Amino acid sequence: MNTVPGVAFRIYQIQGDIKSIPALEANQTPNVDELRTTIDFNTAAFPTLPAPIVGKVQAYLNVTSRGSHEFRLTSDDGSRLRIDDLVIVDHDGRHGATSKTASASLDTGLHNLAVEYFDSGGNRRLTLEWKPPGATAFSVIPTTSLSTEFDPTRVTSPGVKVIKGIRRPGDGAPLAGVHPAYNLATIHIEGFEPRITAMTFASDGRLIVGTFNPLQRDDVKLPDIDSKKPDHLYAITGVTGEPDAKGNLPEAKMTVVADDLFEPLGLCSVGDVLYVSHRKAITRLIDNDKDGFYETHEDVASGWEAWNYHQFTFGLLHRDNHLYAALSTAMAPPPWEGMGTNAAPNGPMRGGILDVDLSSNTVSVIAGGCRAPNGIGFGPGGSLFYTDNQGSWFPTSQLNEIVPGRFFGH
């Protein structure tokens, strides 16, 4: 066996409200795998991974004097010491930097030593001391008494690891964050708490966002959708700067850049022009005087009914001088007599995928049978897809390829 002095120090990033040392699913690569000299780590000695984390320290303990050995395990938060797979010190749970002691009778020779650890936030600490036979005081176990297998590679990988019994994000558990290849920063503007419905970057680098204050039905009647106040588009600057220590973008600022829009649910930028899909139209927005406000509105597609609160115009894509969007269908309370059922026919184009030719400002329906097509995007090889909540004759949470002439069932 090829060994080197020291211990194997491995850290795994996890997620959740952790109150005790969790068991990890097998065969996961740690975020950190290092050779350390002893088991004596304060906050600065730990990696800067955000809490919660799980730590595993493994080594061979070389015992030179047979007899009773005392061990003192200090940690913040919980920890556990095993020797030859037997629990010697169990100091689990959330707590500050406190110590717990226990003794074990050991023969001379090498013994498998393992320390498990977790941290749920705040300061970090993990120290293992011993008092071998003949010693009068505890001391950190020296490097000369510790060894671990030689590992020239020490493979690591980023990202959150999986705890046994916990479903993966997207499969019964909430998402843990963005993909490790991305950085996450928060745009927090005091007093600005809109319901964001669409985003795109304008040609000048501003982030344009659409907002939506819904007017919902109750169990008896439908709302007067035309009584709604118009919604706005906002421009946010400073979103490409460096985040502060809390992950916020302190230079972000907001201004209104368009109004008189109703439930804008799709945005795209083509040159210096913005296009927005909203309840009754798809509209071209132009800033003729270059003051940052889009004062000129020109409808490039319209003509579909929009009397019902659930009749939205979802998404907006641009390719080869064409725009693509999707129209949802009406809904009503069960006892409402003016519609019959939620599967009743809608007016022309409703439930359809729209193709807008910008060279002629004409619109056509290329596929139909959608109910709430609230996502539309390009796929491989120029393909086009949409997502749907559910329908009367198809299952929930669908992803469908848009093929001209296809009917999806609603």
C-alpha positions in Angstrom: 0.0 0.0 0.0 1.5 3.3 -1.1 0.7 5.9 1.6 1.8 9.5 2.5 1.8 11.3 5.8 -1.4 13.2 6.5 -5.2 12.8 6.0 -7.5 12.9 3.0 -9.8 16.0 3.4 -12.9 16.0 1.3 -15.8 18.5 1.2 -19.2 18.1 -0.5 -21.6 21.0 -1.2 -25.2 20.1 -0.4 -28.5 21.9 0.0 -31.4 22.0 2.3 -32.1 22.7 6.0 -29.5 20.4 7.4 -29.6 19.6 11.2 -27.5 16.5 11.4 -24.8 14.7 9.4 -26.5 13.5 6.2 -25.7 10.3 4.3 -24.6 11.1 0.7 -25.5 9.0 -2.3 -22.6 6.8 -3.4 -20.0 7.5 -6.1 -20.2 11.3 -6.0 -17.1 13.3 -6.6 -16.3 15.8 -3.9 -16.0 19.6 -4.5 -12.7 19.6 -2.6 -10.2 16.8 -2.2 -6.9 17.7 -0.5 -4.1 16.2 1.5 -3.9 17.9 4.9 -1.3 17.4 7.6 -3.6 17.1 10.6 -7.2 17.3 11.6 -7.3 20.9 12.9 -9.4 23.2 10.8 -10.8 26.6 11.7 -13.0 28.7 9.4 -10.1 30.0 7.4 -8.8 26.4 6.8 -12.1 25.4 5.1 -12.9 26.1 1.4 -15.1 29.1 0.7 -18.0 26.9 -0.5 -21.4 28.2 0.7 -23.2 26.3 3.5 -24.4 23.7 3.9 -21.5 21.4 3.4 -20.5 17.8 4.4 -16.9 17.0 5.3 -15.2 13.6 5.3 -11.7 13.1 6.7 -10.0 9.7 6.3 -6.7 8.3 7.4 -4.8 5.4 9.0 -4.0 6.0 12.6 -0.7 4.5 13.7 -0.9 3.3 17.3 2.4 2.6 19.0 1.2 2.0 22.5 -1.4 -0.6 23.3 -4.2 0.5 25.7 -6.8 3.1 26.3 -6.7 6.2 24.1 -8.8 9.2 24.9 -10.1 11.3 22.0 -11.5 14.9 22.0 -13.6 16.0 19.0 -14.3 19.7 18.7 -16.6 21.0 15.9 -19.0 23.6 14.7 -21.5 22.2 13.6 -21.8 18.4 14.1 -19.2 15.7 13.8 -18.6 12.0 14.4 -15.4 9.9 14.9 -15.2 6.3 13.8 -12.2 4.0 14.3 -12.3 0.7 12.5 -16.0 1.4 11.6 -17.0 1.8 15.3 -18.4 5.1 16.5 -16.1 6.4 19.2 -17.4 10.1 19.5 -20.8 11.2 18.4 -21.0 15.0 18.5 -23.7 15.4 15.9 -26.3 18.2 15.6 -26.3 22.0 15.2 -24.1 23.7 17.7 -21.2 26.1 18.1 -17.5 25.1 18.6 -17.9 22.7 21.5 -16.0 19.5 22.4 -16.9 15.9 23.3 -14.6 13.2 24.6 -14.6 9.4 24.7 -12.0 6.6 24.9 -11.2 3.5 23.0 -8.9 0.6 23.7 -6.6 0.1 20.7 -3.9 -2.4 19.8 -0.7 -1.4 18.2 -0.7 -1.0 14.4 -2.7 0.8 11.8 -6.4 1.6 12.4 -9.0 3.0 10.0 -9.9 6.5 11.2 -12.8 8.5 9.7 -14.3 11.8 10.8 -17.7 13.0 9.4 -18.7 16.6 9.7 -21.4 19.1 8.6 -21.8 22.8 8.7 -25.1 24.6 8.3 -23.8 28.1 8.3 -21.7 30.6 10.3 -18.2 29.7 11.6 -16.6 26.4 10.9 -14.4 24.2 13.1 -13.2 20.7 13.2 -10.3 19.5 15.5 -9.4 16.0 16.6 -7.1 15.6 19.6 -6.0 12.5 21.5 -4.4 11.5 24.8 -2.6 8.2 24.2 -1.4 6.0 27.1 1.1 7.9 29.2 0.1 11.4 28.0 -1.1 14.0 30.5 -2.9 16.4 28.2 -4.8 16.4 24.9 -2.9 17.4 21.8 -3.7 17.4 18.1 -2.9 14.0 16.6 0.5 14.6 14.9 1.2 14.0 11.2 3.6 11.3 12.2 0.7 9.2 13.5 -1.5 9.8 10.4 -1.2 8.5 6.8 -3.5 8.2 3.8 -3.3 6.5 0.4 -1.3 8.3 -2.2 -3.5 9.9 -4.8 -1.8 11.8 -7.6 -5.0 13.1 -9.2 -7.6 13.9 -6.5 -10.5 14.4 -8.9 -13.2 17.0 -8.0 -16.3 18.4 -9.5 -18.4 21.5 -8.9 -22.1 21.6 -8.0 -24.5 20.4 -5.3 -24.3 16.7 -4.3 -27.2 14.5 -3.6 -28.3 13.3 -0.1 -29.7 9.9 0.3 -33.5 10.0 0.5 -33.7 13.4 -1.1 -34.9 13.8 -4.7 -32.7 15.6 -7.2 -33.6 19.2 -8.1 -36.2 19.1 -10.9 -37.3 15.6 -9.7 -39.2 16.2 -6.6 -36.9 18.8 -5.0 -36.5 22.5 -5.7 -33.7 23.7 -7.9 -30.4 24.3 -6.1 -29.3 27.3 -8.2 -28.0 28.0 -11.7 -25.7 25.7 -13.6 -22.1 25.8 -12.2 -20.9 27.3 -15.4 -23.0 30.5 -14.6 -22.7 33.1 -12.0 -25.8 34.3 -10.1 -26.4 37.9 -9.1 -29.5 39.6 -7.7 -31.0 42.7 -9.2 -32.5 44.4 -6.1 -33.9 47.9 -6.6 -35.6 49.4 -3.5 -39.4 49.6 -4.0 -39.3 47.8 -7.3 -41.2 44.5 -6.8 -42.9 43.7 -10.1 -44.1 40.4 -11.5 -41.7 39.9 -14.4 -43.2 38.4 -17.5 -40.6 39.0 -20.3 -37.0 40.1 -20.6 -34.7 41.0 -23.4 -31.5 43.1 -23.9 -31.9 46.2 -26.1 -29.2 47.1 -28.5 -27.8 49.7 -26.1 -27.2 47.1 -23.4 -30.2 47.9 -21.2 -32.2 45.0 -19.8 -35.9 45.5 -20.8 -38.5 43.8 -18.7 -42.2 43.4 -19.0 -44.5 43.4 -16.0 -48.0 41.9 -15.4 -50.6 42.5 -12.7 -53.2 39.8 -13.3 -56.9 40.3 -13.0 -58.2 36.9 -12.0 -61.7 35.4 -12.0 -63.5 34.1 -8.9 -65.6 31.0 -8.6 -68.7 32.8 -9.9 -67.9 35.4 -12.4 -65.3 36.6 -14.9 -63.5 39.9 -14.5 -63.9 42.8 -16.8 -60.6 42.4 -18.4 -60.8 45.7 -20.4 -61.0 47.6 -17.1 -57.4 46.8 -16.3 -54.9 49.5 -16.0 -52.1 49.3 -18.7 -48.8 47.6 -17.8 -45.3 49.0 -18.4 -42.0 48.1 -19.8 -38.9 49.0 -17.7 -35.3 49.4 -18.6 -32.7 48.3 -16.0 -29.2 49.5 -16.2 -26.1 48.3 -14.3 -27.0 44.6 -14.6 -23.6 43.7 -16.1 -21.5 45.1 -13.3 -19.8 43.1 -10.5 -22.0 41.9 -7.7 -21.2 42.9 -4.1 -20.5 40.5 -1.2 -24.1 39.6 -0.9 -24.5 38.8 -4.6 -26.5 42.0 -5.4 -25.8 44.4 -8.2 -25.7 47.8 -6.4 -25.5 49.9 -9.5 -28.8 48.6 -11.0 -31.3 51.4 -11.7 -34.8 51.3 -13.2 -36.8 53.6 -15.5 -40.1 53.2 -17.4 -39.5 53.0 -21.1 -43.0 52.1 -22.5 -46.6 52.2 -21.4 -50.1 51.5 -22.6 -49.4 47.8 -23.0 -51.7 45.1 -21.6 -50.0 42.0 -20.1 -46.7 42.0 -22.1 -45.6 38.3 -22.1 -43.0 38.4 -24.8 -40.1 40.6 -25.8 -37.4 40.6 -28.5 -34.9 43.1 -29.8 -34.2 43.5 -33.5 -31.6 46.2 -34.1 -32.8 49.3 -32.4 -36.4 48.2 -32.5 -38.3 46.3 -29.7 -41.2 44.0 -30.4 -43.6 43.1 -27.6 -46.5 40.5 -27.5 -49.4 41.6 -25.4 -53.1 40.7 -25.1 -54.5 42.1 -28.3 -51.5 42.6 -30.5 -47.8 42.2 -31.3 -46.4 45.7 -31.4 -43.3 47.3 -32.8 -41.8 49.9 -30.4 -39.5 52.7 -31.7 -37.6 55.4 -29.9 -37.6 58.0 -32.6 -36.2 60.9 -30.5 -33.5 58.7 -28.9 -34.4 59.7 -25.3 -34.6 56.1 -24.1 -38.5 56.0 -24.1 -40.3 54.1 -26.8 -43.0 56.6 -27.7 -44.0 55.1 -31.1 -46.2 51.9 -31.1 -47.0 50.1 -34.4 -49.0 46.9 -34.4 -47.5 44.3 -36.7 -50.1 41.6 -35.9 -53.6 41.7 -34.3 -57.2 40.6 -34.9 -57.7 37.8 -32.4 -60.3 38.0 -29.7 -59.1 38.9 -26.2 -62.3 39.3 -24.1 -61.4 36.6 -21.5 -58.9 37.0 -18.7 -57.1 33.7 -19.8 -56.6 34.8 -23.4 -52.9 35.7 -23.4 -50.3 36.2 -26.1 -47.3 34.2 -25.0 -43.6 34.5 -25.9 -41.9 36.1 -28.8 -39.1 34.8 -31.1 -37.4 36.4 -34.1 -35.8 34.7 -37.1 -35.4 35.7 -40.7 -37.7 38.7 -40.5 -40.5 36.5 -38.9 -41.9 36.6 -35.4 -43.3 33.6 -33.6 -45.8 33.7 -30.6 -48.6 31.6 -29.1 -52.2 32.3 -28.1 -53.9 30.7 -25.2 -57.6 30.0 -24.9 -60.4 31.2 -22.6 -61.4 29.8 -19.3 -64.4 30.4 -17.0 -65.8 29.3 -13.6 -67.7 26.0 -13.7 -71.2 27.5 -13.3 -70.7 30.3 -15.8 -73.3 29.9 -18.6 -71.8 32.0 -21.3 -69.2 29.5 -22.3 -70.5 26.0 -21.6 -67.1 24.4 -20.7 -63.5 25.3 -20.8 -63.1 23.1 -23.8 -65.6 25.1 -25.8 -64.5 26.7 -29.1 -62.6 30.0 -29.1 -62.5 32.6 -31.7 -60.2 32.5 -34.8 -56.4 32.1 -34.0 -56.9 31.4 -30.3 -55.0 28.3 -29.3 -52.7 28.8 -32.2 -49.0 29.2 -32.9 -48.5 32.5 -34.8 -46.1 33.3 -37.6 -45.8 37.1 -38.3 -44.2 38.2 -41.5 -42.5 41.5 -40.8 -42.1 42.4 -44.5 -45.9 42.6 -44.9 -47.2 42.8 -41.3 -49.3 39.7 -41.9 -50.0 36.9 -39.4 -50.9 33.3 -39.9 -51.6 30.3 -37.7 -49.1 27.5 -38.4 -50.3 25.0 -35.7 -53.2 24.8 -33.3 -54.9 23.0 -30.4 -52.9 24.7 -27.6 -54.4 25.7 -24.3 -51.9 27.6 -22.2 -48.7 27.7 -24.4 -46.6 29.7 -22.1 -43.2 28.9 -23.5 -41.9 29.0 -27.0 -38.3 28.5 -28.2 -35.9 27.3 -30.8 -34.5 23.8 -30.8 -31.7 22.0 -32.6 -31.4 22.5 -36.4 -33.8 25.4 -36.5 -36.7 23.5 -35.0 -39.4 25.2 -33.0 -40.9 24.0 -29.7 -43.6 25.1 -27.2 -44.6 24.1 -23.7 -48.2 23.8 -22.4 -49.7 23.6 -19.0 -52.4 21.2 -19.7 -55.6 20.7 -21.8 -58.8 18.9 -22.0 -57.5 16.1 -24.2 -53.8 16.0 -23.5 -51.6 15.5 -20.3 -50.0 18.2 -18.2 -46.5 19.8 -18.6 -45.9 19.1 -22.2 -43.0 19.9 -24.5 -44.1 19.7 -28.2 -42.3 20.3 -31.5 -44.2 22.8 -33.6 -44.7 21.3 -37.0 -46.8 23.4 -39.5 -50.3 22.0 -39.7 -50.1 20.0 -36.5 -53.1 20.0 -34.0 -52.1 19.4 -30.4 -55.5 18.3 -29.1 -57.2 21.1 -27.2 
